Every structure is written in structure tokens, then in C-alpha cells.
């Protein structure tokens, strides 16, 4: 019994101290947003900022499991703070200004899009599989009006924005 009480006390103490990682800040945000569930697809961070690519849903909106979003974080006084976020478009390209740190672009690649890669001003974007049939991509660029291009297996390029 004493061991169980010590374990509970340890969990309470470590839980109260808080997770200072980007993942911890993201999970805290999901709780604050009252998400019934979430799928963290990708985290990326450095010393000053980071981003989380994810899906989240509620029991009232279970279809959001297939709608990726992306949040931008900044590290302020050693703690991650969510600054802005957007859903990744299913019919175009979403652009999000990053508070002086560039611009974040993302969108969903539908099943009929056979692109092998996405280029944002010539730089290859990060592409991730979400579930069985959805792919999502994102890239950060210094340019507000970056040229976004899908490149098929045969080298055919299609302007996406």
C-alpha cells in the first residue's frame, strides 16, 4: 500500500511540475481546446520556435480526424507558447504568417493528386501520410507570395497557388 501511495505522490509531483517540451505544450493546448482526441503527425522545433502538424476532433465533429491543422509556437522565457495556427486547405494552399519569422504553407493532397513532391519556391516541402488516404504537406518560406508547385512522377509541374 505504501508503494502505491508513493507512486501516486510521485505522479502528482511530476504532473504538477509540467512538461516544458513542445510536445507538452501541444498536449496542454489540446486539453484546453477540449479535444476528445488528437493525432500528432509531426513536431519540429529549434531554440526559438516550433510547429505541430496534427489532427484533432471532438465527439461532435469526428470527421476532423481527416482534417490536418498546423500550429506555430514560440519559446518565451523558456516556455513554449502557441502563437497562431490554421487548418491545412483541402482545396488550395493555406498560408500563415509567422510573426516575423516567415510564412508557413500547407495543404492536403487529395487522392487524385499524384504528386511525388511539392516545391515551395524551389525547396521541397515536408509531406506526411495521414491515415490511409490523405497526405498533407507543409513548408516555411521567407516569401509571403511563395510559388507552390506539385511535381508528378513524370516531372510534370502544376502550380498550386
C-alpha positions as CSV (number, residue, x, y, z in Angstrom):
1,X,0.0,0.0,0.0
2,X,2.8,2.4,0.9
3,X,4.4,1.8,-2.6
4,X,1.1,2.6,-4.3
5,X,0.8,5.9,-2.3
6,X,4.4,6.8,-3.1
7,X,3.8,6.2,-6.8
8,X,0.6,8.3,-6.8
9,X,2.5,11.1,-5.0
10,X,5.4,10.9,-7.5
11,X,2.9,11.1,-10.4
12,X,1.2,14.1,-8.8
13,X,4.5,15.9,-8.3
14,X,5.8,15.3,-11.8
15,X,2.4,16.1,-13.3
16,X,2.3,19.5,-11.4
17,X,5.8,20.4,-12.5
18,X,4.6,20.4,-16.1
19,X,6.2,19.3,-19.3
20,X,8.3,22.1,-20.8
21,X,8.8,20.4,-24.1
22,X,7.0,21.4,-27.3
23,X,5.1,18.1,-27.2
24,X,3.9,19.0,-23.7
25,X,2.8,22.5,-24.8
26,X,0.9,20.9,-27.7
27,X,-0.8,18.3,-25.4
28,X,-1.8,21.1,-23.0
29,X,-3.3,23.1,-25.8
30,X,-5.3,20.1,-26.9
31,X,-6.7,19.8,-23.4
32,X,-7.5,23.5,-23.3
33,X,-9.2,23.2,-26.7
34,X,-11.3,20.3,-25.2
35,X,-10.3,17.9,-28.0
36,X,-11.7,14.4,-27.4
37,X,-8.8,13.0,-29.3
38,X,-5.8,14.0,-31.4
39,X,-3.1,12.6,-33.6
40,X,0.2,14.3,-33.6
41,X,1.6,13.8,-37.0
42,X,4.9,15.8,-36.7
43,X,6.7,18.1,-34.4
44,X,9.6,20.4,-35.4
45,X,11.4,22.8,-33.2
46,X,14.6,24.7,-32.6
47,X,15.8,27.1,-29.9
48,X,13.2,29.8,-30.6
49,X,10.2,28.4,-32.4
50,X,8.5,25.2,-33.5
51,X,5.4,23.8,-35.1
52,X,3.0,20.9,-34.6
53,X,1.2,19.2,-37.5
54,X,-1.8,17.3,-36.2
55,X,-5.5,16.3,-36.4
56,X,-7.8,16.8,-33.5
57,X,-11.5,16.0,-33.1
58,X,-14.4,16.0,-30.7
59,X,-17.3,13.6,-30.4
60,X,-19.5,16.1,-32.1
61,X,-17.0,16.5,-35.1
62,X,-15.4,13.1,-35.6
63,X,-14.7,13.9,-39.3
64,X,-11.9,16.3,-38.2
65,X,-9.7,13.2,-37.8
66,X,-9.1,13.7,-41.6
67,X,-8.5,17.5,-41.5
68,X,-4.9,18.3,-40.6
69,X,-4.0,21.5,-38.9
70,X,-0.7,23.2,-38.0
71,X,0.2,25.4,-35.1
72,X,3.1,27.7,-34.7
73,X,4.9,28.1,-31.3
74,X,7.5,30.5,-29.9
75,X,9.7,29.9,-26.9
76,X,9.3,32.7,-24.5
77,X,11.3,32.7,-21.2
78,X,12.0,29.0,-21.7
79,X,8.3,28.1,-22.2
80,X,6.5,27.2,-25.4
81,X,3.6,29.4,-26.3
82,X,1.1,28.8,-29.1
83,X,1.1,31.9,-31.3
84,X,-1.1,31.0,-34.3
85,X,-2.5,28.1,-36.2
86,X,-4.5,27.2,-39.3
87,X,-6.2,24.2,-40.9
88,X,-4.5,22.9,-44.0
89,X,-6.7,23.6,-47.0
90,X,-8.3,20.8,-49.0
91,X,-9.0,23.0,-52.0
92,X,-6.0,25.3,-52.2
93,X,-2.9,26.3,-50.2
94,X,-3.2,27.8,-46.7
95,X,-0.7,30.5,-45.8
96,X,0.1,31.6,-42.2
97,X,2.3,34.5,-41.3
98,X,4.8,33.5,-38.5
99,X,5.2,36.8,-36.6
100,X,8.2,38.0,-38.5
101,X,9.7,34.5,-38.8
102,X,8.5,33.8,-42.4
103,X,5.4,32.2,-43.8
104,X,4.0,28.7,-43.3
105,X,2.3,27.0,-46.2
106,X,0.3,23.8,-46.1
107,X,-2.5,21.8,-47.8
108,X,-4.0,18.4,-48.2
109,X,-3.1,16.3,-51.2
110,X,-6.2,14.6,-52.3
111,X,-6.3,11.0,-53.7
112,X,-6.4,12.2,-57.3
113,X,-3.2,14.3,-56.8
114,X,-0.3,12.1,-58.0
115,X,2.4,14.5,-56.9
116,X,5.7,12.9,-55.8
117,X,6.8,16.1,-54.3
118,X,5.7,19.7,-53.5
119,X,8.1,22.6,-54.1
120,X,7.7,26.0,-52.4
121,X,9.9,28.5,-54.2
122,X,12.0,25.5,-55.4
123,X,12.5,24.0,-51.9
124,X,11.0,20.6,-51.3
125,X,8.1,20.6,-48.7
126,X,7.7,18.0,-46.0
127,X,5.0,15.5,-46.9
128,X,3.2,13.2,-44.4
129,X,0.7,10.4,-44.7
130,X,-2.4,10.8,-42.5
131,X,-4.4,7.7,-42.2
132,X,-5.0,5.5,-45.3
133,X,-5.9,8.0,-48.0
134,X,-4.7,11.5,-47.0
135,X,-1.4,13.2,-47.4
136,X,-0.6,16.6,-46.1
137,X,2.4,18.9,-46.7
138,X,3.9,22.0,-45.2
139,X,6.9,24.3,-45.8
140,X,8.2,27.5,-44.3
141,X,9.3,30.3,-46.7
142,X,10.6,33.8,-46.2
143,X,8.3,34.9,-49.0
144,X,4.7,36.0,-48.5
145,X,3.8,35.0,-52.1
146,X,5.8,31.9,-52.5
147,X,5.3,29.8,-55.6
148,X,3.9,26.4,-54.7
149,X,4.3,23.7,-57.3
150,X,3.3,20.0,-57.4
151,X,5.7,17.7,-59.3
152,X,4.4,14.4,-60.7
153,X,6.4,11.3,-61.2
154,X,6.9,12.2,-64.9
155,X,8.3,15.6,-64.0
156,X,5.1,17.5,-64.9
157,X,4.8,20.6,-62.7
158,X,1.4,22.1,-61.7
159,X,1.1,25.5,-60.0
160,X,-1.0,25.1,-56.8
161,X,-1.4,28.7,-55.9
